[in-house]
Amino acid sequence: MPDFTLHSYKELLDALKNQGYHFQTFEQYLTSPEEKTIVIRHDVDARPQNSLRLAKIESRYGIQGTFNFRAKPQSWDEEIIKQIAGLQHEIGYHYEELASYKGDQQQAIKAFKQNLEKLRKLAPVSTICMHGSPTSRYDSRDLWKHFDYKTLQILGEPYFDIDFSKVLYLTDTGRRWDGNKVSIRDRVSLEQNQQLSKKGYPIRSTEDIIKAANEKALPDSIMFTIHPQRWHQPGILWRGELIKQNWKNVAKRVLLESGRA
């Protein structure tokens, strides 16, 4: 079965639903976490139409996810943002101001507030999530060394407000499920992932996750990070994303090994 297709995504949702998981938005998880729960976080880096497609699929499954939009033309589509919010999904802000303003804290926080306000005119926004900006030397999370996002009515940011030693983190970064090997900033505690691997369930593909779910090997609390631009019907776009991401993985591995990341 080709991976990162809409068919494989539906099979993944089927497997998780069949194991009795609750699905919560990030906001819902922060305010009233269920005992057996999954948060599906979508980082909308590009191709917002793909996000709408996944939002509609999840809505048909009775699932609410969180869709984080960047304040960049390749992500920001106001009609799509409103449509996804209308499907009862959560809208979050995928911020990157410190990288965009090359470390200038004052310019970054000013732009952050402006972009947050613009997004809140389209939908309620109570959570945020950093965009990795792998080509930048600046980590936008460092903005919060000088400012407090909770003073802006933000409930949480996953890299600060989730204990990943207790929550399994599965991300399709690098168009693979073991993308931590080529990720520059999308990194968390992998204690839960390592325990799963020791049980005989290393996660490399969507099929591996489905197998672990069907054999009841997955823990009770999971956060998925999905980049919707990676998920296509088989064809030209699917092959193009595969080729592009393989090249990006090589470049990121070079940066990591050289110490320049």
Buried (B, 14 or more C-beta within 10 A) or exposed (E): EEBBBBEBBBBBBBBBBEBEBBBBBBBBBBEEBBEBBBBBBBBBBBBBEBBBBBBEBBBEEEBBBBBBBBBBEEBBBBEBBEBBBEBBBBBBBBBBBBBBBEBBBEBBBEBBEEBBEBBBEBBEBBBBBBBBBBEBEBBBBBBBEEBEBEEBEBBBBBBEBBEBEEBBBBBBBBBBBBBBEBBBBBBBBBBBBEEBEEEEBBBEBBBBBBBBBBEEBBBBBBBBBBBBBBBBEEEEBBEEBBEEBEEBBEEBBEBBEEEEB
